[in-house]
């Protein structure tokens, strides 16, 4: 595939990722909808958590399915399944239907996330792998920022049903874009002498995700208790820093080396989580968000590229392993840190998450 065709293919898969990611990100508003229908916190947690569990379960299946049916069909199918989940949620009249809709969204987006990153890994030039994977993350981060805004505008102008139908429309558009992807041949696995670091990098990904999950799961409740009235002070700063880092420092690990880029970023991630444990003012939330976004913008695509380069099972399986590890860390944070917070308070979970981040940095430095 020539350079121009490679660029066109990468742009198309990035657009697919953006459209596919709109489905779950529009549904960030779903807890408010469920609460307005009289469902309690536990019921809302069951419905919303069904997405994450389904996504995690389906990720290991994506690499097998990709080898059988190809990237375009898997990406298109993932977008279509996620869109179907949005329609099922819209048509549902009770918790089982809502949960089924979220399960379909999780299953579909796992195919979009893993299939899209794997396509990028197979297509991008080796000397720009970190940058290409980082750009794929930019599109999902942008969808994460734009989705709730679009959902809020649609809610205020057309009501709840069209919020969910907007997700379905985005998924359908992603299906059409994905079907036009050119085929790409899978690259051979890494040589035997380059495979030794994948295990350490995969473990580091899961450990770093504990900190990410500690923020995404608990900050909305922790911030007001810490004196920060609006958690968006953190989230807006994080998003701006994470996107800017991937745009302007995307080639950092390609130039200086994966370990040299990832380990310091993971140490910064661990340090700023300690600062989160001392959160007490809005300006602190902004600073923490900027540093956290900078560190995440560097370490995530860098460690993912490292796993791809060191994998013994091919690039698609490597991307699936990386995505599964990060999702596993998020689930561990959601279900494991809650009891810690109940027993010792929210600051304690960020100390635990910081220790996990420091261990991730050590694994990347010493085991890769």
C-alpha positions as CSV (number, residue, x, y, z in Angstrom):
1,X,0.0,0.0,0.0
2,X,1.5,3.3,-1.1
3,X,2.0,6.3,1.3
4,X,-1.0,8.2,0.0
5,X,-3.3,5.1,0.3
6,X,-1.9,4.4,3.8
7,X,-2.8,8.0,4.9
8,X,-6.3,7.7,3.4
9,X,-6.9,4.4,5.1
10,X,-5.7,5.8,8.5
11,X,-7.9,8.8,8.1
12,X,-10.9,6.6,7.3
13,X,-10.3,4.3,10.3
14,X,-9.8,7.4,12.6
15,X,-13.2,8.7,11.4
16,X,-14.7,5.2,12.1
17,X,-13.3,5.3,15.6
18,X,-14.8,8.8,16.2
19,X,-18.3,7.8,15.0
20,X,-18.2,4.5,16.8
21,X,-17.2,6.2,20.0
22,X,-20.1,8.6,19.8
23,X,-22.5,5.8,20.8
24,X,-21.2,5.1,24.3
25,X,-20.3,8.7,24.9
26,X,-23.7,10.1,24.1
27,X,-24.9,7.6,26.7
28,X,-22.9,9.3,29.4
29,X,-26.2,11.1,30.0
30,X,-28.1,7.8,30.5
31,X,-27.8,7.8,34.4
32,X,-29.7,11.0,34.5
33,X,-32.4,9.5,32.3
34,X,-32.6,6.4,34.5
35,X,-32.7,8.4,37.6
36,X,-35.6,10.5,36.2
37,X,-37.5,7.3,35.7
38,X,-37.3,6.4,39.3
39,X,-34.4,3.9,39.3
40,X,-32.0,4.0,42.3
41,X,-28.2,4.1,42.4
42,X,-27.7,0.4,42.5
43,X,-30.0,-0.2,39.5
44,X,-28.3,2.6,37.5
45,X,-24.9,1.0,38.4
46,X,-26.1,-2.4,37.1
47,X,-27.3,-0.9,33.8
48,X,-24.3,1.3,33.2
49,X,-21.8,-1.4,34.4
50,X,-23.2,-3.9,31.9
51,X,-21.4,-1.9,29.1
52,X,-17.9,-2.3,30.7
53,X,-18.4,-6.0,31.5
54,X,-19.6,-6.8,28.0
55,X,-16.7,-4.8,26.4
56,X,-14.1,-6.6,28.6
57,X,-15.5,-10.0,27.8
58,X,-15.6,-9.4,24.1
59,X,-12.2,-7.9,23.6
60,X,-10.3,-11.3,23.5
61,X,-12.7,-12.4,20.7
62,X,-12.0,-9.5,18.4
63,X,-8.6,-10.7,17.2
64,X,-10.0,-14.1,16.3
65,X,-12.9,-12.6,14.5
66,X,-10.7,-10.1,12.7
67,X,-8.5,-13.0,11.3
68,X,-11.7,-14.7,10.1
69,X,-13.6,-11.9,8.6
70,X,-11.2,-9.0,8.2
71,X,-10.9,-5.5,9.7
72,X,-13.5,-3.7,7.6
73,X,-16.3,-6.2,8.5
74,X,-15.3,-6.3,12.2
75,X,-15.2,-2.5,12.4
76,X,-18.5,-2.1,10.5
77,X,-20.1,-4.9,12.5
78,X,-19.0,-3.3,15.8
79,X,-20.5,0.0,14.8
80,X,-23.7,-1.7,13.8
81,X,-24.0,-3.7,17.0
82,X,-23.3,-0.6,19.1
83,X,-26.0,1.3,17.1
84,X,-28.4,-1.6,17.6
85,X,-27.7,-1.3,21.3
86,X,-28.7,2.4,21.2
87,X,-32.0,1.5,19.5
88,X,-32.7,-1.3,22.0
89,X,-32.1,1.1,24.9
90,X,-34.5,3.6,23.2
91,X,-37.2,1.0,22.8
92,X,-36.8,-0.6,26.3
93,X,-39.4,-0.2,29.0
94,X,-37.5,-1.5,32.0
95,X,-34.2,-2.5,33.4
96,X,-33.6,-5.8,31.5
97,X,-34.0,-3.9,28.2
98,X,-31.8,-1.0,29.3
99,X,-29.1,-3.5,30.4
100,X,-29.4,-5.4,27.1
101,X,-28.9,-2.2,25.2
102,X,-25.8,-1.4,27.2
103,X,-24.4,-4.9,26.7
104,X,-24.8,-4.5,22.9
105,X,-23.1,-1.2,23.0
106,X,-20.2,-2.6,25.0
107,X,-19.8,-5.6,22.7
108,X,-19.9,-3.4,19.6
109,X,-17.5,-0.8,20.8
110,X,-15.0,-3.4,21.9
111,X,-14.8,-4.4,18.2
112,X,-14.5,-0.8,17.2
113,X,-11.8,0.0,19.7
114,X,-9.6,-3.1,19.3
115,X,-10.3,-3.5,15.6
116,X,-9.5,0.2,14.9
117,X,-6.3,0.2,16.9
118,X,-5.2,-3.1,15.3
119,X,-5.8,-1.7,11.8
120,X,-3.7,1.3,12.7
121,X,-1.0,-1.0,14.1
122,X,-0.9,-3.1,10.9
123,X,-1.0,-0.1,8.5
124,X,1.2,2.6,10.1
125,X,4.9,2.8,9.2
126,X,7.0,1.2,12.0
127,X,8.9,4.4,12.7
128,X,5.6,6.3,13.3
129,X,3.7,3.6,15.2
130,X,3.5,5.5,18.5
131,X,2.3,8.6,16.7
132,X,-0.4,6.7,14.7
133,X,-1.7,4.9,17.8
134,X,-1.7,8.2,19.6
135,X,-3.8,9.8,16.9
136,X,-6.3,6.9,17.1
137,X,-6.6,7.9,20.8
138,X,-7.2,11.5,19.9
139,X,-10.4,10.6,18.0
140,X,-11.8,8.6,20.9
141,X,-10.9,11.3,23.4
142,X,-12.5,13.9,21.1
143,X,-15.7,11.7,21.0
144,X,-15.5,11.5,24.8
145,X,-15.6,15.3,25.0
146,X,-18.1,15.9,22.2
147,X,-20.5,13.1,22.8
148,X,-22.0,14.5,26.1
149,X,-22.2,18.0,24.6
150,X,-24.1,16.7,21.5
151,X,-26.4,14.6,23.8
152,X,-27.2,17.6,26.0
153,X,-28.0,19.8,22.9
154,X,-30.3,17.1,21.5
155,X,-31.9,16.5,24.9
156,X,-32.8,20.2,25.2
157,X,-34.1,20.5,21.6
158,X,-35.7,17.1,20.9
159,X,-36.0,15.1,24.1
160,X,-34.6,11.8,25.4
161,X,-35.6,9.5,22.5
162,X,-33.5,11.4,20.1
163,X,-30.5,11.4,22.4
164,X,-30.4,7.6,22.1
165,X,-31.3,7.7,18.3
166,X,-28.4,10.1,17.8
167,X,-26.1,7.4,19.1
168,X,-27.7,4.9,16.7
169,X,-27.2,7.3,13.8
170,X,-23.5,7.8,14.6
171,X,-23.0,4.1,14.8
172,X,-24.7,3.6,11.4
173,X,-22.5,6.3,9.8
174,X,-19.5,4.5,11.3
175,X,-20.6,1.3,9.7
176,X,-20.7,2.9,6.2
177,X,-17.3,4.5,6.6
178,X,-15.7,1.2,7.8
179,X,-17.1,-0.8,4.9
180,X,-14.9,1.3,2.6
181,X,-11.6,0.4,4.4
182,X,-9.0,-1.2,2.0
183,X,-7.7,-4.6,3.1
184,X,-4.4,-4.8,4.8
185,X,-2.2,-7.8,5.3
186,X,-1.2,-8.7,8.8
187,X,2.5,-8.1,9.6
188,X,4.5,-11.0,11.0
189,X,5.0,-11.3,14.8
190,X,8.1,-9.7,16.3
191,X,11.3,-11.7,16.3
192,X,11.9,-14.0,19.2
193,X,14.6,-11.7,20.7
194,X,12.1,-8.8,20.8
195,X,9.3,-10.5,22.6
196,X,10.5,-10.4,26.2
197,X,8.9,-7.2,27.3
198,X,5.3,-7.7,26.4
199,X,4.2,-9.3,29.7
200,X,5.7,-6.5,31.8
201,X,4.1,-3.8,29.5
202,X,0.7,-5.5,29.7
203,X,0.9,-5.6,33.5
204,X,2.0,-2.0,33.5
205,X,-1.1,-1.0,31.4
206,X,-3.4,-2.7,33.9
207,X,-1.8,-1.0,36.9
208,X,-1.9,2.4,35.2
209,X,-5.6,1.9,34.4
210,X,-6.3,1.6,38.2
211,X,-5.5,5.3,38.5
212,X,-7.5,6.2,35.5
213,X,-10.4,4.3,36.8
214,X,-10.1,5.8,40.3
215,X,-10.7,9.2,38.7
216,X,-13.4,8.3,36.2
217,X,-15.4,6.3,38.7
218,X,-15.1,8.4,41.8
219,X,-14.1,12.0,41.1
220,X,-17.7,13.2,40.4
221,X,-18.5,12.4,44.0
222,X,-15.1,13.1,45.6
223,X,-14.6,16.6,44.1
224,X,-17.6,18.3,45.8
225,X,-16.6,16.7,49.1
226,X,-13.1,18.1,48.6
227,X,-14.3,21.6,48.0
228,X,-14.4,21.6,44.1
229,X,-17.9,22.3,43.1
230,X,-17.6,21.2,39.5
231,X,-15.4,18.2,38.5
232,X,-15.3,19.5,35.0
233,X,-12.5,21.8,36.1
234,X,-10.4,18.6,36.0
235,X,-12.0,16.9,33.0
236,X,-11.8,19.9,30.7
237,X,-8.1,20.4,31.6
238,X,-7.4,16.7,31.2
239,X,-9.0,16.5,27.8
240,X,-7.2,19.5,26.5
241,X,-3.8,18.2,27.7
242,X,-4.3,14.6,26.5
243,X,-5.4,15.7,23.0
244,X,-2.6,18.3,22.7
245,X,0.0,15.9,23.9
246,X,-0.9,13.3,21.3
247,X,-1.0,15.9,18.5
248,X,2.2,17.7,19.3
249,X,4.3,15.1,21.1
250,X,3.0,12.1,19.2
251,X,6.4,11.1,17.9
252,X,8.2,11.4,21.2
253,X,8.5,7.6,21.8
254,X,9.3,7.0,18.1
255,X,12.3,9.3,18.5
256,X,13.7,8.7,22.0
257,X,12.5,5.1,22.7
258,X,9.4,3.5,24.3
259,X,10.9,2.9,27.7
260,X,12.5,6.4,27.9
261,X,9.1,8.0,27.1
262,X,6.8,5.8,29.1
263,X,8.6,5.3,32.4
264,X,8.9,9.1,33.3
265,X,5.2,9.6,32.2
266,X,4.1,6.8,34.5
267,X,6.0,8.3,37.3
268,X,4.3,11.7,36.7
269,X,1.0,9.8,36.6
270,X,1.8,8.3,40.0
271,X,2.9,11.7,41.5
272,X,-0.2,13.6,40.4
273,X,-2.4,10.9,41.8
274,X,-0.9,11.7,45.2
275,X,-1.7,15.4,44.5
276,X,-5.3,14.2,43.8
277,X,-5.4,12.8,47.4
278,X,-4.8,16.4,48.6
279,X,-7.4,18.0,46.3
280,X,-9.0,21.1,47.9
281,X,-9.5,23.8,45.4
282,X,-10.7,24.4,41.8
283,X,-7.2,25.6,40.6
284,X,-5.7,22.4,41.9
285,X,-8.2,20.3,39.9
286,X,-7.1,22.2,36.8
287,X,-3.4,21.7,37.4
288,X,-3.9,18.0,38.2
289,X,-6.0,17.6,35.1
290,X,-3.3,19.1,32.9
291,X,-0.6,17.0,34.3
292,X,-2.7,13.8,34.3
293,X,-3.7,14.5,30.7
294,X,0.0,15.1,29.7
295,X,1.2,11.9,31.3
296,X,-1.7,9.8,29.9
297,X,-1.2,11.2,26.5
298,X,2.4,10.1,26.5
299,X,2.3,6.7,28.3
300,X,-0.8,5.1,26.9
301,X,0.1,5.0,23.2
302,X,3.7,4.5,24.0
303,X,3.1,1.3,26.1
304,X,0.6,0.1,23.6
305,X,3.2,0.5,20.8
306,X,5.7,-1.4,23.0
307,X,3.2,-4.2,23.5
308,X,2.6,-4.4,19.7
309,X,6.4,-4.5,19.0
310,X,7.1,-7.1,21.6
311,X,4.1,-9.4,21.0
312,X,4.6,-13.0,19.9
313,X,1.0,-13.4,18.7
314,X,0.7,-10.7,16.0
315,X,-0.4,-7.1,16.2
316,X,-4.1,-7.6,16.5
317,X,-3.8,-9.9,19.4
318,X,-1.3,-7.4,21.0
319,X,-3.8,-4.5,20.7
320,X,-6.5,-6.7,22.1
321,X,-4.3,-7.7,25.1
322,X,-3.4,-4.0,25.7
323,X,-7.1,-2.9,25.6
324,X,-8.1,-5.8,27.8
325,X,-5.5,-5.0,30.3
326,X,-6.6,-1.3,30.5
327,X,-10.2,-2.4,30.8
328,X,-9.4,-4.8,33.5
329,X,-7.6,-2.1,35.5
330,X,-10.7,0.1,35.2
331,X,-12.9,-2.7,36.4
332,X,-10.6,-3.4,39.4
333,X,-10.7,0.3,40.3
334,X,-14.5,0.5,40.0
335,X,-15.1,-2.6,42.2
336,X,-12.0,-2.8,44.3
337,X,-11.5,0.8,45.4
338,X,-15.0,1.4,46.5
339,X,-14.6,-0.6,49.7
340,X,-11.3,1.3,50.3
341,X,-13.1,4.6,50.0
342,X,-15.9,3.5,52.3
343,X,-13.4,2.4,54.9
344,X,-10.7,5.1,54.7
345,X,-12.1,7.9,52.5
346,X,-11.5,8.9,48.9
347,X,-8.0,10.2,49.4
348,X,-6.9,6.7,50.3
349,X,-7.9,5.3,46.9
350,X,-5.6,7.8,45.1
351,X,-2.7,6.8,47.3
352,X,-3.3,3.2,46.3
353,X,-3.7,4.1,42.7
354,X,-0.4,6.1,42.9
355,X,1.4,3.1,44.2
356,X,0.0,1.1,41.3
357,X,1.3,3.8,38.9
358,X,4.8,3.7,40.4
359,X,4.9,-0.1,40.1
360,X,3.8,0.3,36.4
361,X,6.8,2.7,35.8
362,X,9.2,0.2,37.4
363,X,7.8,-2.6,35.3
364,X,8.3,-0.6,32.1
365,X,11.8,0.5,33.1
366,X,13.1,-2.9,34.4
367,X,11.0,-5.5,32.5
368,X,11.0,-4.1,28.9
